[in-house]
């Protein structure tokens, strides 16, 4: 059973307890001043206080329905006792019984209004029946007279009208609250639907944004590979030109090797652009580097030395690793070009495999990169070459860090350039 309101119940409980406490205090003072006729009333008042305290405790235990029944029954009992003592015509009895019905309408569900009204009328009928047969003789006063069946009929009509009017009023209120609850439910469903639609729209926009970002990333990646391709082709053509200038003509075998390398550059670029995952043994990758850099040594008069240690572990995206190392080696060869009088031109490619990492180093002794001693050389702001843009090293860092999940660093030590690449392996 649900109550319409709990705050009025709390106020009625507290006010009734306070009023009863005041009356009990007055009765005790009356006894102290010698009025012994108040003893029975004081005892009844004590039990009334105890009953009200229990009612409030019931309310505090979140049992509002039981507390509502208890306070309604309290006033019904008070009204009944008054009617039996002073008669049903006693104003106090009628007021208290009316108040009990009012509490029933306020605190209890609508269906109990008629039940409680019937209980009041039944109590008045029993009272009048006992009075009519002389069994009960109420102590009437100047404010009340001995009741008759006409009085009983009048009170029955009054209480019945009160019950009907209260029921109609409570029904209207209940209907209004039901409509309000339905409206709130409809609004809640609409809010939920709108919220879901907004979530779907947000997800759709997010997916669109991700798709656009992915597309931009693909274009950016294509741009990176295109830049590397241009860088590699430029180097190969420069070597081809250098071969022609050195031999004052065309050496078919060496030119064929350079053309083969250009074709390998194009093939690596095609694999990179197709996102083909090329996994190789580390020893195979190092051997390919040694084989492919042989012609560079002859054409540029720079000794490219590769340590081909037999590592059995594999590495993914080997074509990207090769491309990064190629850029570093060819940059080192370009660094030696102005130093034609230097006798010992050498580039060393070293490698080391730890438990979960491949370390590749590329070192030359061409004097270092002017103006740089640390990894700012990868920023791509400017180049030390006459017609360079500094993109080669910048793209190397992007490939190593973003696509190979590794780290690349640079150190200039007394005219020696040392690039170190650290790549994760499984």
Secondary structure as UniProt FT lines:
FT   HELIX           7..32
FT   TURN            33..34
FT   HELIX           36..38
FT   HELIX           39..60
FT   TURN            61..62
FT   HELIX           64..86
FT   TURN            88..89
FT   HELIX           91..107
FT   TURN            110..111
FT   HELIX           112..132
FT   TURN            133..134
FT   TURN            142..143
FT   HELIX           149..247
FT   HELIX           252..273
FT   TURN            274..275
FT   STRAND          280..281
FT   HELIX           282..292
FT   HELIX           294..300
FT   STRAND          303..306
FT   STRAND          314..315
FT   HELIX           318..337
FT   TURN            340..341
FT   STRAND          346..353
FT   STRAND          357..364
FT   TURN            370..371
FT   HELIX           375..379
FT   TURN            386..387
FT   HELIX           391..398
FT   HELIX           399..403
FT   STRAND          407..413
FT   TURN            414..415
FT   STRAND          416..424
//
